[in-house]
C-alpha cells in the first residue's frame, strides 16, 4: 500500500487530509513538526511527503533539504504545501528537489492528481534503479563448447532485432540468462528488462500480474496490504523487454489475453475502462515441448506462432561438460566473494569427478553444489574430490527417475535397485560418512559395509 506522510502544524488540515487520503486507499501517517517528521522518515519508508513550509520548530524548506539528503534509493517524493506561497518559495522548493508546490486552501482534485503523479514518479525512479542494478549484475553466457559458441553467435545476430524469441531448454539450463543477454545486446538495452515466472503465479493472480489493476479491482484474496493500484509487467516493460518464463504453464484463458496484447500492443488493466498502449518485446521460455502441448489441447497454436519467431535451444549441461571448469570457476568466485573467500579453487581431480556426473538439474544444480561445498567446508581453500557430495559419484542410471516395475526381470533385482538408491541417498545426506549413514539406516556399520559391497556401492576418496 502506498504510504503518505502529512507534515502540518494545523490539526484540522492533518485530520482532513488523513481522512480523504485514507478513503482513497493510501496508508497515512501524520506529524506536527519537522523533527517528528524526520524521525518518522528515518524509521520507516514513505512514498510521498506532504510538507508544510511554516512549521513551529523550523522552516519546511530546510527540512526538505534534509529529506533529500537521505538514502537516495528510498527517498520519498516531497510535495510542498503552504498558505503563504510565493514565487521565490516555489522556485527554492523546486531547486531543493520538491516534486510540486500546492497553495492553501488545498484543492482536493488537484491534490489527488499531484499525489498520484508523485507516486508514479517514485515508481519510475525505482524502476530505473532496478534497471541499473540489473545492468550492474548482468551475467555472461559462460562456456567455450561448440553449442555455447553457436548460442552466443545467435544472440549477437538476433538481439538487435525486435523479433519475438522462444527459448527452449530443460529446467536449470539458464534460459533466463539467455533472455537477459538478448536484452543487453538489443536496441532496448537502456530500457527495463521485466521478468515473470508464469508457473509461480496462481491462476487467480496472473492476469493482474501481467496487466495490472486499477483502484478497487485488486484480485480476491490479495489482502488488506495490497496496493490500491498496480502496474502489470506489460506496462512496466514498456519500451523494453518482457521475459515470460515457463510460458507453457499459462492457462488457455490467460494465453488468449496475452495473444491479444501481443497482436494489438495494448491491453486493459483489470478494472480499467481505457486501454494502455505499450511497445514491448516479448522473450518467452519453456521446458516443455509446446507442439506436443498444442496436440494435447494445452497450448494455443496461434500464440505459439506469435512467440516462436526466433527459436533458441539451450543445451543441457551433460551435452557440454567441457564447460564445467569455467562454470565452477565463475561460481567459486561468486560465492567465494559473498562468503569472504574470494580465492577458493577446485582441484583437477574434483573437476574430473564433476565431469563424470550426469547433471539432471543442469547448471542450476552445479551452482547449488558449488555453494553447498563452500558452506560445508568453511576453512578449505582448495576443494578436493573428497569434499564433493556422494551424489556426484552415482551412475547416470541412479540420477534419473526411478525405474518402472516392468524394467526389472525379478523381484530380487528390483529390491536391490531400490536398496542401492536408498543407501546412496543416505550417504549423500551425511556427505559420505558411513557411520552416520549406518545410524540413519538402523544398521551396524559392518553390516552396511557388507551391504554396500554386495550392491556395488563404493565411496571414492
C-alpha atoms as one frame of an Amber mdcrd trajectory, in Angstrom:
protein
   0.000   0.000   0.000   1.305   3.493  -0.890   2.406   5.309   2.260   1.926
   9.082   2.666   3.350  11.285   5.426   1.463  14.540   6.136   3.521  17.202
   7.941   1.481  20.237   9.043   1.082  22.063  12.355  -2.661  22.651  11.825
  -4.684  19.820  13.357  -7.693  20.388  11.077  -5.581  20.070   7.907  -3.864
  16.918   9.144  -7.146  15.274  10.091  -8.915  16.335   6.893  -6.129  15.103
   4.608  -5.741  11.892   6.571  -9.458  11.138   6.230  -9.596  11.890   2.496
  -6.407  10.027   1.571  -7.335   7.008   3.694 -10.618   6.767   1.796  -8.607
   6.851  -1.436  -6.701   3.776  -0.280  -3.478   5.352   0.954  -1.758   4.438
   4.195  -1.411   7.756   6.043   0.821   8.925   8.905   0.831  12.486  10.276
   3.345  14.729  12.038   3.015  18.230  13.521   6.685  19.244  13.477   9.739
  18.882  11.264  11.605  16.976  13.987   8.797  14.458  14.328   8.626  14.024
  10.546  12.380  13.456  10.197  12.270  10.850  12.962   9.420   9.035  11.197
  11.276   9.147   7.881  14.359   7.565   9.441  12.299   4.742  10.964  10.014
   3.802   8.048   9.676   4.047   4.277   7.263   6.580   2.774   6.363   7.112
  -0.866   5.278  10.758  -0.682   5.543  13.531   1.919   3.080  16.439   2.009
   5.213  19.071   3.753   4.064  22.457   5.045   6.549  25.349   4.821   5.523
  27.024   8.085   6.311  24.631  10.926   6.717  25.554  14.607  10.268  24.215
  15.048  11.931  25.045  11.710  11.403  26.113   8.119   9.824  23.391   5.996
  12.234  24.050   3.144  15.157  23.390   5.473  13.518  20.085   6.368  13.084
  19.395   2.642  16.810  19.803   2.109  17.489  17.269   4.867  14.946  14.827
   3.433  16.591  14.980   0.012  19.931  14.092   1.608  18.548  10.822   2.965
  19.125   7.465   1.244  18.523   8.296  -2.424  17.293   4.783  -3.196  14.429
   5.053  -0.701  13.836   8.813  -0.540  10.168   9.824  -0.901   8.826  12.412
  -3.309   8.033  15.668  -1.464   5.082  17.939  -2.230   5.321  21.355  -0.555
   2.078  22.887   0.765   1.784  26.465   2.036  -0.738  29.156   2.780   1.878
  31.845   2.172   3.098  30.732  -1.203   5.394  32.980  -3.187   7.196  32.519
  -6.478  10.518  32.676  -4.622   9.437  29.889  -2.266   8.210  27.736  -5.141
  11.482  28.204  -7.053  13.539  27.378  -3.971  11.443  24.293  -3.265  11.956
  23.079  -6.831  15.709  23.604  -6.635  15.785  21.616  -3.397  14.081  18.704
  -5.144  10.380  19.130  -4.345   8.084  17.314  -6.751   5.432  20.081  -6.747
   4.143  23.094  -4.825   0.491  23.383  -3.653  -1.076  26.519  -2.195  -3.598
  26.560   0.647  -6.511  26.292   0.754  -5.869  22.997  -0.974  -7.953  21.974
  -3.960  -8.987  18.349  -3.327  -8.958  17.393  -7.001  -5.560  18.972  -7.680
  -4.076  17.472  -4.509  -5.176  13.965  -5.509  -3.848  14.389  -9.066  -0.463
  15.701  -7.913  -0.231  12.963  -5.289  -0.990  10.269  -7.865   1.604  11.691
 -10.253   4.192  11.829  -7.469   3.519   8.158  -6.710   4.103   7.303 -10.349
   7.298   9.364 -10.436   8.663   7.460  -7.464   7.712   4.149  -9.096   9.574
   5.165 -12.246  12.596   6.081 -10.158  12.502   2.648  -8.539  12.197   1.005
 -11.957  15.233   2.928 -13.211  17.228   1.938 -10.134  16.259  -1.692 -10.647
  17.292  -1.458 -14.277  20.668  -0.008 -13.272  21.084  -2.839 -10.774  20.301
  -5.387 -13.470  22.965  -3.871 -15.705  25.474  -3.994 -12.860  24.887  -7.705
 -12.199  24.387  -8.656 -15.845  25.805 -12.107 -16.357  27.501 -13.576 -19.388
  26.759 -16.740 -21.302  29.635 -18.855 -19.993  31.199 -21.669 -21.974  33.618
 -22.460 -24.781  31.858 -25.597 -26.008  30.614 -25.685 -29.595  26.908 -25.383
 -28.552  27.607 -22.316 -26.392  29.730 -20.608 -29.034  26.898 -21.138 -31.516
  24.395 -19.790 -28.993  26.431 -16.618 -28.414  26.680 -16.103 -32.162  22.919
 -16.485 -32.471  22.365 -13.951 -29.664  24.676 -11.451 -31.364  22.804 -11.874
 -34.644  19.222 -11.797 -33.327  19.413  -9.483 -30.305  19.342  -6.167 -32.265
  16.042  -7.119 -33.910  12.551  -6.756 -32.420  11.587 -10.325 -33.288   9.947
 -12.317 -30.526  12.057 -15.128 -29.108  11.097 -18.530 -27.724  13.831 -20.215
 -25.680  13.655 -23.987 -25.247  15.628 -25.881 -22.631  15.428 -28.163 -19.644
  14.958 -26.692 -16.178  18.161 -25.185 -14.849  19.917 -24.671 -18.185  19.976
 -20.862 -17.889  17.118 -19.749 -20.120  16.674 -16.514 -18.139  20.374 -15.718
 -18.587  19.941 -16.085 -22.364  16.966 -13.711 -22.192  18.995 -11.144 -20.260
  21.887 -11.469 -22.711  19.472 -10.890 -25.601  18.154  -7.739 -23.918  21.646
  -6.461 -23.057  22.670  -6.587 -26.721  19.368  -5.291 -28.092  18.305  -1.814
 -29.175  16.228  -1.728 -25.968  19.158  -2.222 -23.598  18.591   1.180 -21.954
  15.004   0.274 -21.093  13.671  -2.144 -18.434  14.002  -5.922 -18.504  10.973
  -7.294 -16.637  10.514 -10.977 -15.909   7.526 -13.066 -14.845   7.562 -16.765
 -13.973   4.217 -17.985 -15.280   4.454 -21.236 -13.316   4.944 -19.463  -9.982
   1.823 -17.255 -10.118  -1.573 -18.741  -9.140  -4.203 -18.610 -11.866  -6.310
 -16.104  -9.883  -3.421 -13.610  -9.820  -1.593 -13.983 -13.120  -3.862 -11.609
 -15.080  -3.273  -8.806 -12.574   0.468  -9.586 -12.625   0.557  -9.318 -16.408
  -1.781  -6.368 -16.937  -2.120  -4.720 -13.507  -5.328  -3.405 -11.984  -6.941
  -0.114 -11.143  -8.496   1.250  -7.966 -10.920  -1.197  -6.371 -10.082  -4.095
  -8.715  -7.431  -5.940  -6.684  -7.800  -9.732  -7.091  -9.805 -11.558  -4.429
  -7.598 -12.720  -1.587  -4.938 -10.088  -2.213  -5.277  -8.921   1.392  -5.575
  -5.524   3.037  -1.908  -4.686   2.419  -2.246  -4.945  -1.369  -1.792  -1.623
  -3.227  -4.929   0.120  -4.452  -3.473   0.154  -7.967  -0.814  -1.972  -9.591
   1.211  -1.685 -12.790   1.453  -5.016 -14.559   4.569  -6.454 -16.137   3.463
  -5.399 -19.638   3.207  -1.772 -18.503   6.462  -1.847 -16.543   8.279  -3.305
 -19.553   7.062  -0.566 -21.914   9.887   0.282 -24.299  11.917  -2.667 -23.061
  11.743  -6.451 -22.823   9.241  -8.715 -21.074  10.615 -12.168 -20.221   7.851
 -14.766 -19.742   9.432 -17.790 -18.080   7.705 -21.196 -18.243   5.154 -19.799
 -20.697   3.847 -23.323 -21.279   2.282 -23.277 -17.808  -0.154 -20.449 -18.578
  -3.824 -21.370 -18.697  -5.678 -21.177 -22.001  -7.669 -18.215 -20.669  -4.510
 -16.248 -19.899  -2.939 -17.298 -23.208  -5.858 -15.707 -25.068  -5.320 -12.375
 -23.307  -1.573 -12.453 -23.890  -2.193 -13.211 -27.567  -4.445 -10.166 -27.870
  -1.913  -7.939 -26.086   0.833  -9.115 -28.458  -1.297  -8.536 -31.541  -2.559
  -5.094 -30.550   0.310  -3.898 -28.307  -2.358  -2.686 -25.925  -4.350  -4.123
 -23.041  -6.873  -3.243 -20.360  -5.741  -3.396 -16.737  -8.273  -5.200 -14.560
 -10.998  -2.706 -13.671  -9.894  -0.116 -16.271 -12.166   1.381 -18.901  -9.384
   2.664 -21.161  -6.582   0.614 -22.757  -2.863   1.145 -22.224  -0.676   1.147
 -25.330   2.800  -0.301 -24.974   5.869  -1.120 -27.052   7.196  -4.381 -25.612
   9.459  -7.083 -26.995   8.489 -10.460 -25.564  11.026 -13.195 -24.926   9.418
 -16.429 -23.715  10.977 -19.585 -22.321   9.720 -23.102 -21.705  10.946 -26.523
 -20.627   8.011 -28.192 -22.392   7.506 -29.370 -25.950   4.910 -26.779 -26.953
   3.979 -28.566 -30.175   3.134 -31.596 -28.074   1.176 -29.349 -25.699  -0.745
 -27.981 -28.698  -1.655 -31.529 -29.741  -2.938 -32.176 -26.228  -5.022 -29.005
 -26.267  -2.977 -27.320 -23.534  -1.425 -24.527 -25.608  -2.851 -22.246 -28.275
  -1.374 -22.800 -31.715  -1.803 -19.142 -32.690   0.096 -17.970 -29.607   2.851
 -20.484 -30.355   3.382 -18.999 -33.818   3.387 -15.456 -32.373   6.131 -16.377
 -29.896   8.189 -18.794 -31.984   9.545 -16.198 -34.411  13.152 -16.808 -33.331
  13.629 -20.176 -31.571  16.624 -20.722 -29.288  17.702 -24.087 -27.889  19.798
 -24.101 -24.701  21.755 -27.379 -24.413  21.698 -29.354 -21.140  24.910 -29.389
 -19.117  25.504 -33.097 -19.847  25.947 -32.155 -23.537  28.618 -29.543 -22.806
  30.620 -30.939 -19.908  33.772 -29.233 -21.201  32.214 -26.005 -19.861  32.099
 -27.298 -16.269  35.559 -25.946 -15.236  34.652 -22.437 -16.458  31.277 -22.552
 -14.713  32.855 -23.817 -11.480  35.420 -21.012 -11.591  32.630 -18.459 -12.073
  30.553 -19.874  -9.188  33.557 -20.177  -6.877  34.323 -16.504  -7.469  30.679
 -15.504  -6.952  30.140 -17.408  -3.700  33.722 -17.064  -2.510  33.366 -13.279
  -2.690  29.969 -13.491  -0.992  31.357 -15.568   1.897  34.660 -13.730   2.253
  36.804 -16.371   0.494  37.498 -14.982  -2.988  40.478 -17.219  -3.778  38.995
 -20.709  -3.360  39.964 -23.160  -6.122  38.928 -26.659  -7.159  41.439 -29.388
  -7.948  41.623 -31.119 -11.325  40.688 -34.404  -9.647  37.484 -32.870  -8.268
  36.654 -31.287 -11.634  37.136 -34.678 -13.290  34.575 -36.138 -10.887  32.110
 -33.372 -11.752  32.567 -34.094 -15.465  31.558 -37.706 -14.858  28.244 -36.758
 -13.263  25.032 -36.706 -15.327  23.698 -33.302 -14.040  19.919 -33.816 -14.271
  19.482 -30.368 -12.683  21.834 -28.753 -15.203  23.716 -25.502 -14.478  21.421
 -24.624 -11.573  22.353 -27.903  -9.856  26.073 -27.218 -10.398  25.715 -23.719
  -8.993  23.900 -25.010  -5.910  26.517 -27.732  -5.429  29.393 -25.235  -5.503
  27.679 -23.039  -2.920  26.922 -26.049  -0.738  30.536 -27.289  -0.828  31.823
 -23.822   0.137  29.403 -23.558   3.050  30.174 -27.050   4.385  33.954 -26.532
   4.149  34.470 -23.035   5.585  38.238 -23.361   6.126  39.097 -25.012   2.834
  40.842 -23.023   0.107  41.210 -25.990  -2.260  38.106 -28.015  -2.974  39.210
 -31.616  -3.473  37.413 -34.747  -4.623  36.775 -35.788  -1.028  34.826 -32.583
  -0.386  32.239 -33.361  -3.071  28.901 -34.913  -2.065  28.314 -38.603  -2.766
  25.673 -37.582  -5.271  28.245 -36.845  -7.973  29.656 -40.377  -7.810  26.379
 -42.025  -8.783  25.981 -43.551 -12.198  23.654 -41.799 -14.670  21.062 -44.529
 -14.128  20.941 -43.690 -10.436  20.326 -39.984 -11.055  17.394 -40.384 -13.397
  13.810 -41.068 -12.431  13.118 -44.353 -10.596  12.775 -47.358 -12.869   9.368
 -48.825 -13.507   8.486 -52.282 -12.211   8.411 -53.810 -15.700  12.069 -52.851
 -16.227  13.204 -55.485 -13.691  13.414 -59.177 -14.522  12.883 -60.336 -10.934
  11.778 -59.170  -7.511  15.350 -59.564  -6.263  16.659 -57.198  -8.975  14.004
 -54.604  -8.166  14.748 -54.799  -4.429  18.497 -54.458  -4.964  17.983 -51.430
  -7.210  15.828 -49.756  -4.568  18.278 -50.586  -1.749  21.222 -49.288  -3.780
  19.484 -45.977  -4.493  18.306 -45.609  -0.892  21.781 -46.227   0.532  23.300
 -43.733  -1.910  20.710 -41.183  -0.854  21.544 -41.648   2.835  25.281 -41.462
   2.149  24.714 -38.259   0.210  22.763 -36.734   3.100  25.684 -37.328   5.519
  28.408 -36.432   2.958  29.786 -39.984   2.721  30.126 -40.668   6.465  29.416
 -44.421   6.659  28.972 -44.456  10.437  26.296 -41.751  10.322  24.639 -43.392
   7.320  24.517 -46.718   9.189  22.957 -44.991  12.195  20.382 -43.328   9.953
  19.550 -46.686   8.323  19.366 -48.532  11.644  22.242 -50.869  10.707  25.566
 -51.825  12.216  28.479 -50.158  10.447  29.963 -53.512   9.409  26.569 -54.664
   8.123  26.271 -51.548   5.967  29.759 -52.107   4.541  28.824 -55.675   3.566
  25.558 -54.462   2.033  27.386 -51.745   0.053  29.912 -54.285  -1.253  27.152
 -56.668  -2.331  25.259 -53.898  -4.122  28.351 -52.431  -5.785  28.209 -49.172
  -3.813  31.640 -47.681  -3.195  32.947 -44.486  -1.630  35.601 -42.750  -3.675
  38.037 -40.597  -1.746
